[in-house]
Amino acid sequence: MEHEVVQAQLSEMLDGDLMKSFRENMAPIRALMSRYRCAMMEVETKFKVLNEQFSLEHDRNRIESIKTRLKSMDSILEKLHRRKLPITLSSMEENLNDVAGVRVICSFVDDIYVLVDCLLRQDDVTLLQVKDYIKHPKANGYRSLHLIISIPIFLQEETHYMKVEVQLRTIAMDFWASLEHQMRYKKNLDPAGAAKLAADLGECADISAMLDQRMQDIKNHIEGN
């Protein structure tokens, strides 16, 4: 149902001829999305290699799980239109940083910063942007570390530099963010109910952060740090 609503909204928002042109040029669209997919796979592999090394050297994994996500074409078109940007592939590459996304879930907060340091020291990784919502949480309580990086992908006869959004969170941060995302879109809440929900979620975010800190302290004590 949600997909049908998005499709209907896009049909109203975008000029018919423009949509027709976009659909008729699917080959370059598929090629670009394939490059984003390859970049996403490259970043995922980098984290898997780091995790393998950590497991050998320290007898534990710093990474609990890795999730990847490629933005849908509907979402891409909607975002370009909402930001009043040209509906072109070059505009998409230049202006959208989150077409390809990798989310890394860690056990402890310090794991996040160790992984970021290891990733950014690699010669083929260029940092374009960093937003540290762990040290500086959003107003609603959201915590995570966001990176926009550029990496090369090597095809048969050419090299392309692609942008990938990387999000790093602890298990507690991911748990909170997942539930907050679900409840944020609950319908039929009056203003008072919405305000209470926001306050409750903010309180839960603080509790989650305290849990992360407590678990970090226990780990540091065990390791003698």
C-alpha positions as CSV (number, residue, x, y, z in Angstrom):
1,M,0.0,0.0,0.0
2,E,2.8,2.4,0.9
3,H,4.6,1.6,-2.3
4,E,1.4,2.4,-4.3
5,V,1.0,5.8,-2.5
6,V,4.6,6.7,-3.3
7,Q,4.1,5.8,-7.0
8,A,0.9,7.9,-7.1
9,Q,2.7,10.8,-5.5
10,L,5.6,10.5,-7.9
11,S,3.2,10.5,-10.9
12,E,1.7,13.7,-9.7
13,M,5.0,15.4,-8.8
14,L,7.0,14.5,-11.9
15,D,6.4,15.6,-15.4
16,G,5.1,12.7,-17.6
17,D,7.6,13.2,-20.4
18,L,10.4,13.4,-17.8
19,M,9.4,10.0,-16.3
20,K,9.1,8.5,-19.8
21,S,12.6,9.7,-20.6
22,F,13.9,8.2,-17.3
23,R,12.2,4.9,-18.0
24,E,13.5,4.7,-21.6
25,N,17.1,5.1,-20.4
26,M,17.1,2.2,-18.1
27,A,20.5,0.9,-19.3
28,P,22.6,3.7,-17.9
29,I,20.4,3.7,-14.7
30,R,21.1,0.0,-14.2
31,A,24.8,0.6,-14.8
32,L,25.0,3.3,-12.2
33,M,23.0,1.3,-9.7
34,S,25.3,-1.6,-10.3
35,R,28.3,0.6,-9.5
36,Y,26.7,1.7,-6.3
37,R,26.0,-2.0,-5.5
38,C,29.7,-2.8,-6.1
39,A,30.8,0.0,-3.9
40,M,28.6,-1.2,-1.2
41,M,30.0,-4.7,-1.5
42,E,33.6,-3.3,-1.3
43,V,32.9,-1.5,1.9
44,E,31.1,-4.5,3.4
45,T,34.2,-6.6,2.5
46,K,36.5,-4.1,4.1
47,F,34.7,-4.4,7.4
48,K,34.5,-8.2,7.2
49,V,38.3,-8.4,6.7
50,L,38.9,-6.1,9.7
51,N,36.6,-8.2,11.8
52,E,38.4,-11.4,10.8
53,Q,41.7,-9.8,11.8
54,F,40.3,-8.7,15.2
55,S,39.0,-12.1,15.9
56,L,42.4,-13.6,15.3
57,E,44.4,-11.0,17.2
58,H,42.1,-10.3,20.1
59,D,39.9,-13.5,20.3
60,R,36.7,-11.5,19.8
61,N,34.8,-9.8,17.1
62,R,34.2,-6.0,17.2
63,I,31.4,-6.3,14.7
64,E,28.1,-8.0,15.6
65,S,26.5,-7.7,12.2
66,I,26.7,-5.8,8.9
67,K,23.6,-4.7,6.9
68,T,23.6,-3.2,3.4
69,R,20.9,-1.2,1.7
70,L,20.6,0.2,-1.9
71,K,18.1,3.1,-2.2
72,S,15.2,2.4,-4.4
73,M,14.7,4.4,-7.6
74,D,11.3,5.7,-6.2
75,S,13.1,7.0,-3.1
76,I,15.9,8.6,-5.2
77,L,13.4,10.4,-7.5
78,E,11.4,11.6,-4.6
79,K,14.4,13.0,-2.8
80,L,15.7,14.8,-5.9
81,H,12.3,16.3,-6.4
82,R,11.9,17.3,-2.8
83,R,15.2,19.0,-2.8
84,K,14.3,20.7,-6.1
85,L,17.3,19.1,-7.9
86,P,17.6,18.1,-11.5
87,I,16.2,14.6,-12.2
88,T,19.4,13.3,-13.9
89,L,21.9,10.7,-13.2
90,S,24.7,13.2,-12.8
91,S,22.6,15.1,-10.3
92,M,22.0,11.9,-8.4
93,E,25.7,11.1,-8.2
94,E,26.7,14.6,-7.3
95,N,24.0,15.5,-4.7
96,L,22.9,12.2,-3.1
97,N,25.2,10.7,-0.5
98,D,23.1,7.8,0.7
99,V,22.2,5.8,-2.4
100,A,24.5,3.0,-1.2
101,G,24.5,2.4,2.6
102,V,26.3,0.1,5.0
103,R,25.3,-0.2,8.6
104,V,27.8,-1.8,11.1
105,I,26.5,-2.9,14.5
106,C,29.1,-3.2,17.2
107,S,29.2,-4.4,20.8
108,F,30.9,-1.5,22.4
109,V,31.2,2.2,21.7
110,D,35.0,2.1,21.5
111,D,34.7,-0.6,18.8
112,I,33.0,2.0,16.6
113,Y,35.9,4.5,16.8
114,V,38.5,1.7,16.3
115,L,36.8,0.5,13.2
116,V,36.4,4.0,11.8
117,D,40.2,4.7,12.4
118,C,41.1,1.4,10.6
119,L,38.8,2.1,7.7
120,L,40.0,5.7,7.1
121,R,43.6,4.7,7.2
122,Q,43.1,2.5,4.1
123,D,44.7,4.2,1.0
124,D,41.7,3.8,-1.2
125,V,39.1,5.3,1.2
126,T,38.5,9.1,1.1
127,L,36.4,10.7,3.9
128,L,33.9,13.2,2.6
129,Q,31.8,13.9,5.6
130,V,31.4,12.8,9.2
131,K,28.5,13.3,11.6
132,D,29.1,12.1,15.1
133,Y,25.6,11.6,16.7
134,I,27.2,9.6,19.5
135,K,29.1,12.5,21.0
136,H,26.4,14.9,19.8
137,P,23.0,13.1,19.8
138,K,20.1,14.4,17.8
139,A,17.3,16.2,19.7
140,N,15.2,13.1,19.7
141,G,17.9,11.0,21.3
142,Y,19.2,9.3,18.1
143,R,22.8,8.2,18.4
144,S,25.1,6.8,15.7
145,L,28.2,7.7,13.8
146,H,27.7,8.6,10.1
147,L,30.4,8.7,7.5
148,I,30.2,9.5,3.8
149,I,33.2,8.0,2.0
150,S,34.4,7.7,-1.5
151,I,36.0,4.5,-2.8
152,P,37.1,3.3,-6.2
153,I,35.5,0.3,-7.9
154,F,37.6,-1.3,-10.6
155,L,35.6,-2.6,-13.6
156,Q,36.9,-4.4,-16.7
157,E,38.2,-1.3,-18.5
158,E,37.5,1.6,-16.1
159,T,37.6,2.9,-12.6
160,H,34.7,4.8,-10.9
161,Y,34.8,6.6,-7.6
162,M,31.5,6.0,-5.7
163,K,30.1,7.5,-2.5
164,V,28.8,5.2,0.3
165,E,27.1,6.2,3.5
166,V,28.4,4.2,6.5
167,Q,26.5,4.1,9.8
168,L,28.1,2.6,12.9
169,R,26.1,1.9,16.0
170,T,26.1,-0.3,19.1
171,I,23.5,-3.0,19.6
172,A,21.7,-0.7,22.0
173,M,21.7,2.2,19.6
174,D,20.4,0.0,16.8
175,F,17.6,-1.4,19.0
176,W,16.4,2.1,20.0
177,A,16.6,3.5,16.4
178,S,14.7,0.5,15.0
179,L,11.8,0.9,17.5
180,E,11.8,4.7,17.3
181,H,11.5,4.4,13.5
182,Q,8.5,2.1,13.8
183,M,6.7,4.2,16.5
184,R,7.4,7.6,14.9
185,Y,4.9,6.8,12.1
186,K,2.1,5.5,14.3
187,K,-1.2,7.1,13.2
188,N,-4.0,8.7,15.2
189,L,-1.9,10.3,17.9
190,D,-3.2,13.6,19.2
191,P,-0.6,16.4,20.0
192,A,-0.5,15.4,23.6
193,G,0.0,11.7,22.7
194,A,2.7,12.6,20.2
195,A,4.5,14.8,22.8
196,K,4.4,12.0,25.4
197,L,5.7,9.5,22.9
198,A,8.6,11.8,22.0
199,A,9.5,12.3,25.7
200,D,9.3,8.6,26.4
201,L,11.6,7.8,23.4
202,G,14.0,10.5,24.5
203,E,14.1,8.9,28.0
204,C,14.7,5.5,26.5
205,A,17.6,6.9,24.4
206,D,19.2,8.2,27.6
207,I,18.8,4.9,29.3
208,S,20.3,3.2,26.2
209,A,23.3,5.5,26.3
210,M,23.8,4.8,30.0
211,L,23.7,1.1,29.3
212,D,26.3,1.4,26.6
213,Q,28.6,3.4,29.0
214,R,28.1,0.9,31.8
215,M,28.9,-2.1,29.5
216,Q,32.0,-0.2,28.2
217,D,33.2,0.5,31.8
218,I,32.8,-3.2,32.7
219,K,34.7,-4.3,29.6
220,N,37.5,-1.8,30.4
221,H,37.7,-3.0,33.9
222,I,38.0,-6.7,32.8
223,E,40.7,-5.7,30.3
224,G,42.5,-3.6,32.9
225,N,42.1,-0.3,31.1
